[in-house]
Amino acid sequence: MKTTSKEDFRSHCAVNYGVEIFGDRWSLLIIRDIVFVGKKTYGEFLKSEEKIATNVLASRLAFLEEQGILSRTPSPADGRKDYYTLTEKGLDLIPIVLNIVLWSARYDAKSYVRPQKDFVKRISRNPVQVSEEVKALVRSGGCIFPDVKE
């Protein structure tokens, strides 16, 4: 896989930089899976309902690791598996993901998050506090909806 250095960006516009680092669909869905349901392994990411191709998943995980958004460590239980976690740089994307959730809850009539009215209301009322709480939760290995299994 080709690494992306800052010289490879189309421009250094702040929006473009963000889009080139985390703005593709798959990168955001990997981040979502870590934050919302606590996925950590390649196999768990493959089970997401969007059905990411194996080569795309491997490429995105490697890219996010190269960019300092994900950290990869061997599983203590099975050294053949790697665990992916968000770095501090990756955790700083949580407010963006939560804002996407709010936007989707507002405009997607079939959004899975709509039934989570209290959660959506909390994010709307105090996005900074909720973002910090979610960061602390994910930093400690937790996730927002630990009971959701795919």
C-alpha positions as CSV (number, residue, x, y, z in Angstrom):
1,M,0.0,0.0,0.0
2,K,1.3,3.5,-0.8
3,T,1.7,5.7,2.2
4,T,0.3,9.2,2.1
5,S,2.6,11.9,3.2
6,K,1.6,15.5,3.5
7,E,3.2,16.2,0.1
8,D,0.6,13.8,-1.5
9,F,-2.4,15.9,-0.4
10,R,-4.2,17.7,-3.1
11,S,-4.2,20.8,-0.9
12,H,-3.6,21.8,2.7
13,C,-7.1,23.3,3.0
14,A,-8.3,22.2,6.5
15,V,-11.4,20.4,5.1
16,N,-9.3,18.6,2.4
17,Y,-6.8,17.4,5.0
18,G,-9.5,15.9,7.1
19,V,-11.3,14.3,4.1
20,E,-8.1,12.8,2.9
21,I,-7.2,11.3,6.3
22,F,-10.5,10.1,7.7
23,G,-13.2,11.1,5.2
24,D,-13.8,8.0,3.2
25,R,-16.7,5.8,4.1
26,W,-14.7,2.8,5.3
27,S,-12.4,4.8,7.6
28,L,-15.4,6.4,9.4
29,L,-17.2,3.0,9.6
30,I,-14.1,1.4,11.2
31,I,-14.0,4.3,13.7
32,R,-17.7,3.9,14.3
33,D,-17.3,0.2,15.0
34,I,-14.7,0.8,17.6
35,V,-16.6,3.7,19.3
36,F,-20.1,2.3,19.2
37,V,-19.8,-1.5,19.5
38,G,-16.3,-2.1,20.7
39,K,-14.9,-4.0,17.7
40,K,-11.1,-4.5,17.9
41,T,-10.1,-7.2,15.4
42,Y,-10.0,-7.6,11.6
43,G,-12.6,-10.4,11.8
44,E,-15.0,-8.3,13.8
45,F,-14.7,-5.4,11.3
46,L,-15.5,-7.8,8.5
47,K,-18.8,-8.7,10.1
48,S,-20.2,-5.2,9.8
49,E,-23.4,-5.0,7.8
50,E,-21.8,-2.8,5.1
51,K,-19.7,-5.8,4.0
52,I,-16.3,-4.2,3.5
53,A,-14.1,-6.2,1.1
54,T,-11.1,-7.9,2.8
55,N,-8.5,-6.0,0.7
56,V,-10.2,-2.7,1.4
57,L,-10.4,-3.4,5.1
58,A,-6.7,-4.4,5.3
59,S,-5.8,-1.2,3.3
60,R,-7.8,1.1,5.5
61,L,-6.6,-0.4,8.7
62,A,-3.0,0.0,7.6
63,F,-3.6,3.6,6.4
64,L,-5.3,4.6,9.6
65,E,-2.4,3.1,11.6
66,E,0.2,4.9,9.4
67,Q,-1.7,8.2,10.0
68,G,-1.6,7.7,13.7
69,I,-5.3,7.3,14.1
70,L,-5.2,3.6,15.0
71,S,-2.8,1.6,17.1
72,R,-2.3,-2.1,16.5
73,T,-1.2,-4.6,19.2
74,P,-1.1,-8.4,19.3
75,S,-4.0,-9.9,21.2
76,P,-2.8,-11.2,24.6
77,A,-5.1,-14.2,24.2
78,D,-4.1,-15.1,20.6
79,G,-0.9,-13.7,19.2
80,R,-2.2,-14.4,15.6
81,K,-4.8,-11.7,16.0
82,D,-4.2,-8.0,16.3
83,Y,-6.3,-5.5,18.3
84,Y,-6.9,-2.1,16.8
85,T,-7.6,0.8,19.1
86,L,-7.9,4.5,18.6
87,T,-4.9,6.6,19.5
88,E,-5.4,10.1,21.0
89,K,-5.5,11.5,17.5
90,G,-8.2,8.9,16.7
91,L,-10.1,9.7,19.9
92,D,-10.2,13.3,18.8
93,L,-12.5,12.2,15.9
94,I,-15.2,11.2,18.3
95,P,-16.9,14.7,18.3
96,I,-17.0,14.5,14.5
97,V,-18.6,11.0,14.6
98,L,-21.2,12.2,17.2
99,N,-22.1,15.2,15.0
100,I,-22.6,12.8,12.0
101,V,-24.9,10.8,14.3
102,L,-26.9,13.9,15.2
103,W,-27.2,14.9,11.5
104,S,-28.3,11.4,10.5
105,A,-30.8,11.2,13.3
106,R,-32.3,14.4,12.0
107,Y,-32.4,13.6,8.3
108,D,-32.5,9.8,8.0
109,A,-36.0,8.6,8.8
110,K,-34.7,5.0,9.1
111,S,-31.6,5.9,11.2
112,Y,-30.8,3.2,13.7
113,V,-30.0,5.9,16.2
114,R,-33.5,7.5,16.2
115,P,-34.9,5.1,18.8
116,Q,-32.0,6.2,21.1
117,K,-33.8,9.4,21.8
118,D,-32.1,10.0,25.2
119,F,-28.7,9.5,23.7
120,V,-29.4,11.9,20.8
121,K,-30.8,14.4,23.2
122,R,-27.8,14.2,25.4
123,I,-25.4,14.8,22.5
124,S,-27.5,17.7,21.3
125,R,-27.6,19.4,24.7
126,N,-24.0,19.0,25.7
127,P,-21.8,17.8,22.8
128,V,-18.5,18.7,24.4
129,Q,-19.2,16.8,27.7
130,V,-20.6,13.8,25.9
131,S,-17.6,13.7,23.6
132,E,-15.2,13.8,26.5
133,E,-17.2,11.0,28.3
134,V,-17.1,8.9,25.2
135,K,-13.4,9.5,24.7
136,A,-12.7,8.3,28.3
137,L,-14.9,5.3,27.8
138,V,-13.2,4.2,24.5
139,R,-9.8,5.0,25.9
140,S,-10.4,2.6,28.7
141,G,-11.5,-0.2,26.3
142,G,-15.3,0.4,26.4
143,C,-17.8,1.4,23.8
144,I,-21.2,3.2,23.7
145,F,-23.4,0.2,23.1
146,P,-21.6,-2.8,24.5
147,D,-24.7,-5.0,24.3
148,V,-25.0,-4.7,20.5
149,K,-23.7,-7.7,18.7
150,E,-23.4,-8.2,15.0
